[in-house]
Amino acid sequence: METYNVANIIKKLQDSSHILITPQILREYTGIISKATLHRLIADLVTNEILTKLERGKYHLNDRRVTDFIRANILYSPSYISFETALNHHGILSQFPYESTSATPKKSKSKHVDEKLYSYVHIKKSLFWGYAKVDGALLAEPEKALLDQLYISSKGLKGHSIDEYDYEQLNLKKFWQYAKSFPQTAKFQKLLQEVQYALS
């Protein structure tokens, strides 16, 4: 049976750039071949609170780098924080969302982890842009988060709160420029008109 030194492995993991830890990553770091030994190591790391299990085959290091936003990114990839969550983060929407919402080009999905709900809403691949890495997490720019919200609202997938948004936090030139890249359906244009009216 293969053996391993937990203390050495912990140091390697903490010194690495990895936040998401999978059995494959552990195998590369440790050289362990046996599946049984690898599972025993993972169990040891979880028991010692070095790793937290997200779901089958996905763990993250327990350190200060791991925020809710980073956790949302690694739970379902590719994705970026958007919609109400990003709007609240940017100070555009004061209402605090009870779930973490992200945009993804994959199919829509929800995940419950540690009593928190992470929701992922499908958007067209051609709209998967307008985000940046902030403190290690992929987060929509304020203008893109609002447009993402309006876009899925126009499709009847989420509500919108035109009167509750603080538009002072937006770069309006960028907002209207970004808006041109969205499908110009009648419902989407109607929501843009409501924004225009709220700004006047």
N, C-alpha and C positions, 0 to 999 in steps of 0.2 A: 504494500500500500504506500502510495506517495505521501511524503510529509511536507510541511511548510512552516515557515516562521511568520506568525500573524503580525508581530510587531514590525518586521521588515516590510511586509505587504502593505500594512496601514501607512507606513511612511511613504512608500512608493506612490500609493494612491493620493495621499494628501499633497505630495509634491507635484503631481501630474496636473495637466490642464483639463482632465476629464471631470465632468460633473455627472453625466449619465454613465452608469456602470452596467455593463452587460456581462454574462458569462464569457463571451468571446474576448472582451477587453481584459477580464481577469486572467484568462488563459494566456493572453499575450504577455501580461505583466509578470506572471508567476511561472510560466512554462509547465503548469500542471496539465497532464493529458487526461487522466482519469475523470470521467463525469462524476463519479461518486465522491471523489476527493474535492472536486470543484464545488459540488453542492454542499459538502461539509464546510468548506471555507466560507461560502456565502452565508450559511447559517451562523457560523462563528462571527462574521462581520456584522450581521444583523443583530445578533444577541448582544454584542459589545457596542451596539449603537453607532457603529462606523458607517453602516449603510441603512437606508430606509427603502423598503420595497414599495415601488409605485404600482407595478402589476407584474404579471409573469414575465420573467426575463429582463425586467427593467428595474434598476435601483439608482438611488442617488446618494452622493456623499452627504453626510450630516455636517455641513459647515456653513459659514456665513454667506457663501456665494450663492446658495440655493434659496431663491425667493419664490413666491407664488408664480410670478411671471415666468421664471426659468422652468419651474416645474411644469407649467402649462405648455411651454414650448416642447419639452422633451417627452411629455406624455403622448403627444400626437404630432408627428412631424411629416411634412413641413407645415408650419403654422406660425402666425404672429398674433399678438394681443391686439384686439381691435374692438369696435362697437362700444357698448356702454362702459366696459372696463377701461379701455383706453381713453374714452371721453372723460370719465371720472378722474383718471390719472392726470390728464392734461388740464383739469380744472374747467372743462367745458360743460360738464354735467355734474351738478352737486350731489345728485342722488347716488348713493353708494350701492352698486349692484351686488346681489347676494351670490352671484356666480361669476366665474372667470370666463369671459367670452373671447374666442379667437377666430380668425379667418383661416381657412385652409382650402387648397384646390382639390383635396380629397373629399370623400363623402362626409356629410354631417354626422357628428357623433357626440355623445356625452359620456363623461367618465366621473365616477365618484371616488375620491381618494381622501382619506383622513377627514371624512365628514364634510368635504368641500366638493362643490360641483364645478366641473370644467366642461364648458360647451364649445364645440367647434362647428362653425357654420360654413358650408360650402360656398365658395365664390368661384367665378370663372378663372381659369388659369391665366387669362389675359389681364385679370385685375389683381393678380398676386404680386403687388409692388407697393411702394409708398410706406415702407417701414424701415426702421433702423435699429441697430443694436444699442440698447441703453442698459447699462449695468449688467451686461451679459445676456439680456433677454431681447428677443425681437418684438418690437413695439411699433404700432402704426403711428405715423405722424398725425398730429391733430386733425389736419384737413382730410387726410385719407380715412381716418377713423369715422369722421362724420359722414363722409361720402359712402363708406361701407354700410353705415347704419341706414342712411337714406335709401341705398340700393336695395338692401334686403327688406326694408319697410315697403318699398314700391312693389316688391314681389309678394307681400303679405306674410312675410316670415317673422317680422318683429314690429312692435309699435314704434312710434317716434314721438319726441317731445320738443317740437320746434320752439315753443315758447319758453322752455326750460334751459335752452342752451345759452352759454355765455360766449357770444361770438367775438368778444374782444381778444380771446385767446388764439384766434385764427389769423393766419396770413391769408387775407381774402383773395389776393392776386393768385396765390398758389391754389387756393380752394377752387376758384372758377376755372383755372387752367386744368387741374386734375379732373374736374367734373366733365370735361369734354371727352375724356377717355372711357366714360361709362356708357352703357347702352342707353340711347336717348328715347326710352319708352315714354308714353304719355304720362304714366303714373310717376315716373322718376322726374320728368320735367315739371310736373305739378308740385312735387316736393321742393324742387329747386326754386320755384316761384314763391313758395311759402317762406323759404329762407330769405329770398330777396326782399319780400315784404317785411319780414322781421328785422331786417337790416336797415330799412328805410325809415 
